[in-house]
Amino acid sequence: MRSWLQLQKGQTPRQAHVGLDGLKDDELGRQGFSGKVAELYRRNDPTAWSRIEGPHRPRDFSLNRLVPPDQNDPNGRPLKLMFNADLSIHLSRRAAPMPYFFRNADGDELHFVHRGEGTVETEFGPLTYGPGDYVLIPKGVTYRVVPANADNYFVILETVGEIDFPDFGALGRHAPFDPTVIRIPEPQAFDQPGEHEVRIKLDGRYTSCTYPFHPFDVVGWKGDLFPFAMNIRDFCPILSDRVHLPPSVHCNFQAAGVYVINFLPRPAEGIRDAERVPWYHRNVDFDEVIFNHGGEFMGVPIPKGRMSLSPQGVHHGIPEMVREFTRKNWKKDQMLNWEIISFDCSRPLHVTPEADAAVRLPKASLGT
């Protein structure tokens, strides 16, 4: 049974995350933001370290510097950035259609479209994509990516467990999004002569299977397992005017060991003393990966295509200078116009050498 016993010692505000009066709000919590918690009120910014060394240190990746194999070679695959036993995160910048079909027997794939337009052809039918789209491809589904132009940019999450929506509970069936906004493919059977290659990935290894007919010869389908697409702009952020809500409130997808969270444009908290940015935390049960899709924060453009890793146990949060800026420039009807996605991972992530080559080591993590 969950413990609701709360104690209070020393100098604290009346309400957590409101009216800090110069103190630094540092949250020590379990199970992300849903377990037991302690709010520690400090005099100093806990992310303002002099140096940090070792394998589990914050990283800031300039992904725009990376050239995945599929950018210049149509037969190439996306570039793996990070991984653990539950998942892997990849970067794809495919410039030309896949000359083969692909089937992932290792897990589900969630493609986030940062840039580009085109079609993900599947045996269920085609799904068009554009900026801000999630395209979910369940384990075992055969597909092919066909870009409409050369400038495509995907961040791909591959999971061992099945990707699904979280239980939104008392919010009901139409918040934070109406389920009917998802785009579902219509069958479009192909009857093209010649041989067609399907590459199957299992246990990290690839097998090539060649058919004398088109693998997308499906004329109809029914059931509750299918690929689909939805756009982040169809996700409606949950709001509170009086207190900043935890990032987990904005969860869009989940699978074993990972939550996918959106930070999207919304009105800033309207009470004068309420903090408008997430509090400092060391999220000891989750590594946090942030990807900047776009937008701006309090008039400052967010650098697109940047990714950060904030390891569990190490303090992270927006630097104090940004917090002071939000307090000094407080206006009643301000908007937070960011477009950011986050992968919260319960097992520590391993960074590949290719991704480490694009690292900028920040003085303080920009994780949420």
Phi and psi in degrees as a GROMACS rama.xvg file:
@    title "Ramachandran Plot"
@    xaxis  label "Phi"
@    yaxis  label "Psi"
@TYPE xy
-63.8466  137.654  ARG-2
-87.7479  128.609  SER-3
-109.754  15.66  TRP-4
-70.5516  122.26  LEU-5
-123.561  129.912  GLN-6
-114.657  160.713  LEU-7
-144.22  126.534  GLN-8
-136.351  144.072  LYS-9
72.0366  -156.035  GLY-10
-84.8912  114.234  GLN-11
-140.987  154.203  THR-12
-75.2068  163.678  PRO-13
-66.931  -38.5231  ARG-14
-123.136  130.073  GLN-15
-57.2242  137.398  ALA-16
70.7118  15.414  HIS-17
-137.02  132.2  VAL-18
63.1881  57.9163  GLY-19
-75.6764  -23.9155  LEU-20
53.8141  48.4422  ASP-21
89.1263  -10.826  GLY-22
-80.6388  160.177  LEU-23
-103.858  123.442  LYS-24
-88.4645  106.938  ASP-25
-116.894  115.917  ASP-26
-100.048  124.416  GLU-27
-105.889  111.131  LEU-28
-135.55  160.249  GLY-29
-110.809  156.756  ARG-30
54.7282  48.155  GLN-31
70.6029  -115.549  GLY-32
-119.323  21.6593  PHE-33
-115.865  -3.70163  SER-34
-103.769  -159.964  GLY-35
-62.2528  151.358  LYS-36
-147.858  148.521  VAL-37
-130.536  130.936  ALA-38
-97.2441  117.772  GLU-39
-104.179  129.634  LEU-40
-106.182  110.368  TYR-41
-106.141  163.957  ARG-42
-89.0806  -24.5586  ARG-43
-120.85  154.893  ASN-44
-66.5058  115.069  ASP-45
-71.4808  -7.69054  PRO-46
-97.1591  -0.378515  THR-47
-89.5452  56.5434  ALA-48
-75.5929  156.614  TRP-49
-76.3211  -37.8109  SER-50
-158.767  157.854  ARG-51
-144.775  131.207  ILE-52
-134.462  158.8  GLU-53
114.325  172.898  GLY-54
-69.7456  -32.2746  PRO-55
-101.735  71.2029  HIS-56
-118.966  154.019  ARG-57
-60.1119  145.88  PRO-58
-134.016  146.754  ARG-59
-125.34  112.871  ASP-60
-99.9743  132.549  PHE-61
-93.9039  83.7501  SER-62
-63.7562  -23.9527  LEU-63
-62.5777  -18.2986  ASN-64
-81.6432  -13.4228  ARG-65
-88.8507  145.495  LEU-66
-119.809  96.444  VAL-67
-65.4211  155.486  PRO-68
-55.4453  -31.6735  PRO-69
-79.4131  -2.72392  ASP-70
-74.4308  -38.6279  GLN-71
-110.087  -15.091  ASN-72
-124.046  113.702  ASP-73
-56.7428  -26.7553  PRO-74
-83.2428  -6.25689  ASN-75
-72.6279  163.215  GLY-76
-109.287  164.918  ARG-77
-61.2067  162.4  PRO-78
-94.034  125.485  LEU-79
-75.9157  131.783  LYS-80
-104.556  -47.2085  LEU-81
-146.975  158.904  MET-82
-162.752  158.484  PHE-83
-149.004  -167.553  ASN-84
-69.7042  -17.8133  ALA-85
-97.61  -23.6965  ASP-86
-162.679  169.12  LEU-87
-143.732  151.426  SER-88
-119.318  132.197  ILE-89
-129.117  158.25  HIS-90
-116.978  128.608  LEU-91
-123.772  135.059  SER-92
-133.691  46.9866  ARG-93
-57.046  128.476  ARG-94
-103.294  -17.0711  ALA-95
-138.144  157.599  ALA-96
-58.9609  147.658  PRO-97
-65.1953  126.481  MET-98
-81.4153  8.08218  PRO-99
-141.115  171.096  TYR-100
-105.081  152.648  PHE-101
-129.499  141.346  PHE-102
-135.839  119.851  ARG-103
-96.1288  109.063  ASN-104
-94.714  4.99072  ALA-105
-93.3269  -24.9165  ASP-106
174.155  178.487  GLY-107
-72.8999  157.056  ASP-108
-128.032  133.243  GLU-109
-119.078  111.845  LEU-110
-95.9505  123.236  HIS-111
-104.499  125.195  PHE-112
-92.1677  107.632  VAL-113
-81.9867  -44.4688  HIS-114
-141.705  156.917  ARG-115
110.129  161.105  GLY-116
-139.084  152.311  GLU-117
162.973  -152.985  GLY-118
-136.145  135.517  THR-119
-99.0763  105.859  VAL-120
-78.6909  133.638  GLU-121
-132.967  164.687  THR-122
-67.7124  -16.2548  GLU-123
-81.8394  -18.8512  PHE-124
134.245  172.186  GLY-125
-82.9309  150.046  PRO-126
-126.894  115.911  LEU-127
-75.6612  151.811  THR-128
-135.256  157.474  TYR-129
-155.656  177.556  GLY-130
-55.0152  135.06  PRO-131
87.6295  0.565357  GLY-132
-84.1843  141.923  ASP-133
-98.8045  133.268  TYR-134
-120.122  115.363  VAL-135
-97.9372  123.158  LEU-136
-119.095  105.889  ILE-137
-63.9844  155.867  PRO-138
-51.1274  131.37  LYS-139
89.9263  -9.05722  GLY-140
-78.9488  132.523  VAL-141
-84.1018  133.317  THR-142
-148.142  171.913  TYR-143
-152.334  130.431  ARG-144
-93.0924  126.518  VAL-145
-124.721  93.9274  VAL-146
-68.2437  149.318  PRO-147
-87.4656  -16.4948  ALA-148
-149.591  178.176  ASN-149
-84.5342  -14.7129  ALA-150
-97.3947  82.4492  ASP-151
-117.506  147.501  ASN-152
-152.83  104.01  TYR-153
-115.447  144.753  PHE-154
-108.156  124.724  VAL-155
-116.351  127.075  ILE-156
-103.463  122.535  LEU-157
-110.532  128.048  GLU-158
-123.53  145.057  THR-159
-71.8746  -41.5276  VAL-160
-81.7423  163.545  GLY-161
-73.1504  131.171  GLU-162
-81.7769  131.456  ILE-163
-147.14  175.495  ASP-164
-82.231  148.464  PHE-165
-71.6158  166.818  PRO-166
-82.3391  109.932  ASP-167
-82.7379  -1.19183  PHE-168
55.8901  -126.058  GLY-169
-66.9061  -10.8962  ALA-170
-67.5585  -19.0948  LEU-171
90.5945  -168.328  GLY-172
-91.3833  -7.33823  ARG-173
-124.416  13.3304  HIS-174
-138.163  140.671  ALA-175
-80.4387  2.79784  PRO-176
-151.511  153.635  PHE-177
-79.0438  123.678  ASP-178
-56.966  -21.6755  PRO-179
-76.431  -4.4853  THR-180
-76.7455  -16.9237  VAL-181
-67.3896  147.076  ILE-182
-102.396  124.336  ARG-183
-113.654  136.579  ILE-184
-72.6372  145.715  PRO-185
-99.3938  137.698  GLU-186
-60.1497  139.747  PRO-187
-141.841  81.995  GLN-188
-63.6189  133.94  ALA-189
-103.627  142.073  PHE-190
-132.97  70.0357  ASP-191
-105.452  129.727  GLN-192
-71.1096  166.816  PRO-193
100.467  178.405  GLY-194
-93.2872  146.983  GLU-195
-135.287  128.059  HIS-196
-94.8344  130.923  GLU-197
-114.014  120.889  VAL-198
-97.1981  126.49  ARG-199
-112.802  126.164  ILE-200
-102.189  125.109  LYS-201
-143.61  128.923  LEU-202
56.4131  35.0579  ASP-203
76.0322  2.67912  GLY-204
-116.653  157.96  ARG-205
-113.989  136.836  TYR-206
-122.949  135.828  THR-207
-102.659  124.844  SER-208
-120.391  120.18  CYS-209
-105.963  129.532  THR-210
-110.581  148.633  TYR-211
-85.9035  9.34248  PRO-212
-142.283  165.044  PHE-213
-70.4923  130.155  HIS-214
-68.6948  -14.189  PRO-215
-99.9911  60.3631  PHE-216
-100.847  20.2521  ASP-217
-74.9193  128.91  VAL-218
-102.367  -10.8368  VAL-219
-172.58  159.726  GLY-220
-155.922  156.394  TRP-221
-151.2  156.986  LYS-222
138.503  -172.42  GLY-223
-119.004  17.7426  ASP-224
-121.313  114.333  LEU-225
-163.791  155.15  PHE-226
-75.0417  156.016  PRO-227
-158.903  169.776  PHE-228
-131.797  150.132  ALA-229
-151.577  155.624  MET-230
-104.161  145.673  ASN-231
-61.2162  -23.5949  ILE-232
-73.3403  -10.7848  ARG-233
-89.8639  -0.116462  ASP-234
-94.3118  125.913  PHE-235
-102.024  111.393  CYS-236
-59.0957  141.462  PRO-237
-81.9314  133.426  ILE-238
-116.712  153.369  LEU-239
-142.527  128.862  SER-240
-80.5139  -19.942  ASP-241
-106.205  -18.6992  ARG-242
-151.725  143.496  VAL-243
-70.1328  127.235  HIS-244
-85.6218  152.561  LEU-245
-67.837  151.983  PRO-246
-54.8437  -32.1888  PRO-247
-61.0898  -19.8992  SER-248
-60.9045  -26.45  VAL-249
-100.047  26.2372  HIS-250
-69.1663  131.755  CYS-251
-105.939  -41.4768  ASN-252
-136.311  160.285  PHE-253
-149.831  154.481  GLN-254
-148.891  171.293  ALA-255
-55.7996  118.861  ALA-256
86.2323  6.04178  GLY-257
-156.902  143.07  VAL-258
-122.43  139.635  TYR-259
-108.843  120.47  VAL-260
-122.687  140.508  ILE-261
-107.466  136.131  ASN-262
-115.012  108.714  PHE-263
-124.122  164.754  LEU-264
-53.9194  133.768  PRO-265
-161.396  160.471  ARG-266
-66.1927  140.664  PRO-267
-71.2467  158.741  ALA-268
-55.2253  137.904  GLU-269
-96.1584  -8.42598  GLY-270
-85.4901  134.77  ILE-271
-55.3051  -41.2854  ARG-272
-94.5257  -0.199315  ASP-273
-75.9903  131.833  ALA-274
-64.3002  140.564  GLU-275
-105.928  -0.404142  ARG-276
-128.823  156.497  VAL-277
-59.2386  145.901  PRO-278
-72.8322  161.402  TRP-279
-61.4498  142.747  TYR-280
-157.99  163.489  HIS-281
-122.177  12.7114  ARG-282
14.5396  72.8648  ASN-283
-69.3032  -6.00506  VAL-284
-111.675  2.53952  ASP-285
-146.538  133.892  PHE-286
-78.5959  141.485  ASP-287
-116.355  126.663  GLU-288
-114.122  124.567  VAL-289
-112.973  133.631  ILE-290
-122.315  126.866  PHE-291
-87.3825  110.939  ASN-292
-85.036  -36.7016  HIS-293
161.155  -162.591  GLY-294
89.4571  -163.54  GLY-295
-147.004  160.991  GLU-296
-125.124  112.719  PHE-297
53.0556  41.5114  MET-298
86.903  -5.48497  GLY-299
-100.745  121.687  VAL-300
-60.3214  139.837  PRO-301
-86.2915  127.859  ILE-302
-65.4149  115.015  PRO-303
-70.8628  147.059  LYS-304
78.0761  9.83698  GLY-305
-93.3859  143.485  ARG-306
-129.932  140.922  MET-307
-126.862  149.694  SER-308
-119.916  122.815  LEU-309
-116.08  103.083  SER-310
-68.9245  147.789  PRO-311
-62.7506  141.619  GLN-312
94.5948  -20.6565  GLY-313
-101.861  131.014  VAL-314
-56.7724  140.911  HIS-315
-148.986  165.122  HIS-316
149.782  160.363  GLY-317
-61.6281  134.215  ILE-318
-57.9424  156.352  PRO-319
-62.2142  -33.1843  GLU-320
-62.9912  -33.5314  MET-321
-72.2555  -39.2831  VAL-322
-61.6861  -43.9645  ARG-323
-63.6301  -36.9369  GLU-324
-61.9143  -43.0188  PHE-325
-65.9166  -34.8609  THR-326
-72.278  -42.8186  ARG-327
-67.2979  -34.7059  LYS-328
-103.146  30.0609  ASN-329
-63.3606  132.053  TRP-330
-135.321  149.308  LYS-331
-60.2847  -45.1083  LYS-332
-110.606  39.6715  ASP-333
-75.5262  154.318  GLN-334
-112.832  146.08  MET-335
-99.3011  105.568  LEU-336
-100.32  34.3872  ASN-337
-81.0785  154.746  TRP-338
-132.987  98.8954  GLU-339
-135.127  141.834  ILE-340
-117.623  153.562  ILE-341
-135.344  139.669  SER-342
-111.232  114.312  PHE-343
-99.7861  116.258  ASP-344
-116.013  127.924  CYS-345
-76.9175  -23.6355  SER-346
-101.868  145.809  ARG-347
-57.5213  140.999  PRO-348
-93.0053  144.59  LEU-349
-103.295  131.635  HIS-350
-94.8581  132.898  VAL-351
-75.1506  155.691  THR-352
-58.3311  -35.3001  PRO-353
-63.2616  -41.6195  GLU-354
-71.2971  -37.0315  ALA-355
-61.6002  -25.5927  ASP-356
-67.6198  -17.0286  ALA-357
-106.949  18.2727  ALA-358
-82.9307  137.782  VAL-359
-114.262  124.916  ARG-360
-88.2999  109.655  LEU-361
-79.3831  156.817  PRO-362
-67.7767  -37.3741  LYS-363
-137.202  138.943  ALA-364
-65.4282  144.929  SER-365
-97.8916  15.6276  LEU-366
-62.0502  158.353  GLY-367
